[in-house]
Amino acid sequence: MVIAVLGTGGVGRTLAAKLRELGHEVRLGTRDPVATRARSAETSLGRWLEQHADVPLLAFDEVAVGAEVVVNATRGTASLEALGAVGAPQLAGKIVIDVANPLQGGAGLPTLFVSNDDSLAERIQAAFPEARVVKTLNTMTAALMVEPGRLGDGDHTVFLSGDDAEAKERVRELLASFGWRDILDLGDITTSRGPEMYLPLWLRLYGHFGTSLVSTKVVR
Ligand SMILES: NC(=O)c1ccc[n+]([C@@H]2O[C@H](COP(=O)([O-])OP(=O)(O)OC[C@H]3O[C@@H](n4cnc5c(N)ncnc54)[C@H](OP(=O)(O)O)[C@@H]3O)[C@@H](O)[C@H]2O)c1
């Protein structure tokens, strides 16, 4: 599959590398490829780009051309802007895997900028009604997204939310190819509120254990 990953942070890079390893044709999206390359020369992103020369770094407005799947791994406060730069016509009919969290900074721990009766995933679906948005993978650190077996026996839970049953099935297959076994379809896109509102707890588990390698298991 041709997959456009929006986001050059740890999540975008981790997902892009895994998808490439699995044989997909992957592109990484950023606001300004020249500026991103220039500022990342001496950073982990610069090294990542060198090591993944077969993953082109493209501007948001070109990265999704010809892609079947678009992954939103941008900062939650910027996701609508980043997807807007991709453009509604480029998102129409495509599966948009939303892994972003609606977190905003400030003093202390980050807080949610949307919650209770709305979610970031719903805002994305509402802004791009022809996209097939599936929320998933936002409840764990990037390393676990692509390697659940890194924690315990790997049998922890990943959630799916979205209105399009076929899109969720395709995403379920991708998750299975990452090694996920307990894939829990919560329902339509409004069910994204649960996994997004889990973040305040996740942040405290991270603080409590002093490691990001924590996850959830739903015991039925
Ligand atoms: N870190 C984790 O382990 C983890 C786990 C679960 C979910 N998440 C979520 O996954 C997403 C990505 O997280 P991350 O830590 O990899 O990176 P991040 O620092 O949250 O986001 C980096 C990306 O956001 C883009 N961005 C920032 N400001 C922007 C703006 N004003 N307009 C357009 N794009 C903008 C950046 O574009 P440029 O490339 O142009 O700089 C970059 O590609 C976040 O929503 C985060 O909450 C993270």
The ligand as an ORCA input file, in Angstrom:
! r2SCAN-3c Opt
* xyz 0 1
  N       4.915     10.585     21.597
  C       4.200      9.484     21.719
  O       4.721      8.401     22.053
  C       2.716      9.547     21.417
  C       1.897      8.459     21.756
  C       0.540      8.479     21.388
  C       0.035      9.565     20.674
  N       0.863     10.631     20.387
  C       0.338     11.740     19.602
  O       0.885     11.613     18.286
  C       1.078     12.916     17.706
  C       2.528     13.068     17.281
  O       3.342     13.073     18.421
  P       4.935     13.255     18.312
  O       5.428     13.205     19.697
  O       5.459     12.318     17.312
  O       5.161     14.681     17.664
  P       4.628     16.175     17.950
  O       5.779     16.998     18.354
  O       3.424     16.151     18.842
  O       4.155     16.618     16.472
  C       5.099     16.787     15.467
  C       4.436     17.091     14.160
  O       3.419     18.107     14.297
  C       3.590     19.050     13.246
  N       3.160     20.402     13.644
  C       3.490     21.072     14.765
  N       2.946     22.312     14.741
  C       2.284     22.418     13.568
  C       1.504     23.447     12.948
  N       1.299     24.624     13.548
  N       0.957     23.195     11.740
  C       1.146     22.014     11.120
  N       1.869     20.994     11.666
  C       2.422     21.193     12.859
  C       5.089     19.072     12.998
  O       5.317     19.543     11.674
  P       6.803     19.766     11.098
  O       7.249     18.414     10.619
  O       6.602     20.727     10.002
  O       7.615     20.295     12.241
  C       5.481     17.620     13.176
  O       5.399     16.919     11.952
  C       0.637     13.906     18.781
  O      -0.685     14.276     18.544
  C       0.741     13.118     20.077
  O      -0.131     13.585     21.084
  C       2.173     10.643     20.752
*
